[in-house]
Amino acid sequence: MKNKNSNSLSKKIVISIGIVSLLITLVIFSVSEKITKEAFYNVELEKADLIARTIEPLIALNIYLDMPDNIAQLSLQLMENPYILSVKVLDSQNKIISDIKSKEYQKGIEEFFVVEKTINQPNSTKKIGTLALVYSNKGYQELVDKYTNLTLLLLVALVVLFILFGLYVKKLLSPLVKIAASLKYYSPDKKMDIPFLSQNNEIGLISNALNGMQQKISEYSKKQKNINNYLEEKVNEKTLELREQLYIDTLTGLPNRFSMFNDIIETRDGALLIINIDDFKEINDFFGHIAGDNILKKFANRLKNMFKENEYIKLKRLSGDEFALLFVEKPPLEDFIKTAEKLIKDVEKMIFLYKKNEIGIRVTVGGVYQIEKALEKADIALKSAKKQRKSFLLYDEKLNIEEHYKDNMEWVKKLKKAIEQDMIVPYFQPVFDNNSDKIASYECLIRLIESNGNVVSPYLFLTIAKKSRLYSELTKIMIEKSCKHFENIDYDFSVNLSVEDILNNDMVSYIKQKIKTHNVANKIIFEILESEGIENYEEVSLFISEMKEFGCRIAIDDFGSGYSNFEHLLKLNIDYIKIDGTLVKNLDKDVNAQVVVETIVNFAQRLNILTVAEFVHNEAVFMKVKELNINRSQGFFLGMPKEGTDNKFIV
Amino acid sequence: MRKVILLFFIFVNLAYGYSYDDLLLKAQASIFPKIMLLDKKIENKLIEGRIIYTIVYEKNDYNTALEITKFIDENYNGHFNGYAYKINLVEFSDLSSMTQASAIYILNSDKDIKKVADIAKKKGIIAFSYDVKNLKAGLLFSLMLEKSTVLYMNKENLYIQKIDFVDSLLRMVKFIDKENS
């Protein structure tokens, strides 16, 4: 209530007027006080000056006539004026002729005016002396005091006037307060009596306007109420509809993924099977989406029929070709597995007819025998089943599938970060010529540098890179950085390429462009894995031909690890064979390995192909490599992979 | 003995005429020329560019007139505030309207005061009197040494058209008329 009083309009008006008036009054008073005081001062000064001017001729005459007694007498007469504190008359040489002071002045009064007047000889302008009059400002002070008192009185009168004015304004506006009070409990449902309707002034106008408004609001309110009721009904209907849509799959009419989330939350101990139709995309592609949808509907119906009698199994459609069976009560494990296996078999027997076509489907099922994180775990089981080409797999904590997934995801993150921050770099390992013992070339090996400076070997991330489609990015980085590095270095260098790279047209164009840009066609050697090369012979052969035209050379990597087809190799027109490390590693001791290597070397020599021994890790192996006439050697014994190519090691 | 002394004074008095107050004479000799200069129309009264200060005396007072002349010369040294002056000694019997005078100073006399006053009025010049009583006979100015020096002026002769004193002088003089002595 207090707050409301302080916001009162009447008070605001009065206070505003009061403040404005007070400011104006203060300004006027300040200005007028200054002017008045100055005027008072001037009046007093004028008085003193007038006295001096009046008496000056007489004093002048007396000085002129050399009558000092008369001067003293005149001075005494002047001193009768209570405002004159001192009269001093000096001659033209400033010698005192007369000097009279009042007692008050002698006591040391502080405030006074001093009027000095030059005394001229009568009937001449010749200076014959000076009159100094000390005039009290008592009169001035009295005037100022009177003025101040009058001002204060006026201010008090103004304040009283404003208070009365305030009260009057408050009284004038009080009907508004009453009207506001009556409006406070206004409700469109109840007719209210608005006061002051009969008054013939602005208040009366407001009251009448409010009364009219009241009637209109009442009518409008009634209409609005009817509309609201109607809308409320409609909203409820639509809400129900939307709720159904939210939890029901529109194609099959089955409860959807959201419905399953809710059911999982409400289930204390249950199990879950996720059913995925194998290669459903092919059905869509081959027969069309309408056929696909048709099959999905029929499949959903058949599943519904299969489990309609079991109230503890809830059928859901998760996504396109994925369904789920949620066990809201956990069955015995044996029954659970049997249900899954029976389901798979039953589905295999199902035939769907579409436009005279008989379409059969197969499903893969992932299961989890617990309700905690059931959907995620069943999904992992389903993916594992697909990967292992099994029709059913039950999620098992011991498989540590979840951890493996997490680890993979971490590596993907690391790889992306390393690519962004330019932390994928080539390391260079020297390849020595066994005749000259000098470096013949370098192999460029990929490394990932972690933020703490750790150098990560490709065995930890290459497989993940291939899965996450980052592999081609890594190859491009290696191609660019290696070509750039050897642009101005007089050494051959080799880069590893996967068949994935070779099959990628965009990558092949990139390689060509980089070779041209850095002018390294005569230095670069592409290393291709033997096993991969055989699987995609045609494509690899085409790539090799193209690169050969540029002047590039080709090496077959890990030769001897797979089932080498010498005939194919012959046609590929390769330059180097890199003998697989597993053969070289124990070459000094393993007689079988020696025989295989000898055969490879003989074969290569006949085709003018140079041989390279990898994994040369000690002197004994190195000596055996030389003994078997292998042309080049590479391995930790001879030189570790390093950041730069300053390795001038000579065996 | 007392009789002898009394007779001596009577004799001296008869032999040498009127007895003057020396101090009053000096005061008048000192102040009257200055008062003469307080006339705003003094320029009109110059004769051949000089002020002629005429002292009128009885035959017996010739020495007194000389003493006054000597005193004035000593004090003013030939100039009244820049104006050259000449002191003209004239016996009462020789005074006429033809006598040259810028102002007249009249020593004591019993008979011819009225005649002097008329001449001065006619000439429009100031007539100073040694004896204040003579103002009643028509002279303009006199001076007495009372508690202080007092200037007397004949009120009736104030409005002479040819004399125009500074206002302050009129404020400090004491006026005398026929009724008021």
Contacts between the chains, C-beta under 8 A, distances in Angstrom:
chain1	res1	chain2	res2	distance
A	57	B	166	7.3
A	57	B	167	6.8
A	57	B	168	3.4
A	57	B	171	7.5
A	58	B	168	5.3
A	58	B	171	6.0
A	58	B	172	5.9
A	60	B	168	6.7
A	61	B	38	7.6
A	61	B	166	7.3
A	61	B	168	4.6
A	61	B	169	6.0
A	61	B	172	5.8
A	62	B	172	7.2
A	64	B	34	6.3
A	64	B	38	7.9
A	65	B	31	5.4
A	65	B	34	5.7
A	65	B	35	7.3
A	65	B	149	7.7
A	65	B	151	8.0
A	66	B	30	7.0
A	66	B	31	7.4
A	66	B	34	8.0
A	67	B	31	7.9
A	67	B	148	6.9
A	67	B	149	5.0
A	69	B	147	7.6
A	69	B	148	3.8
A	69	B	149	6.8
A	70	B	148	5.7
A	70	B	149	7.0
A	70	B	172	7.1
A	73	B	148	6.6
A	122	B	38	5.5
A	122	B	166	4.4
A	122	B	168	5.9
A	122	B	169	7.0
A	123	B	37	6.8
A	123	B	38	5.6
A	123	B	39	8.0
A	123	B	40	6.1
A	123	B	166	5.1
A	124	B	81	7.8
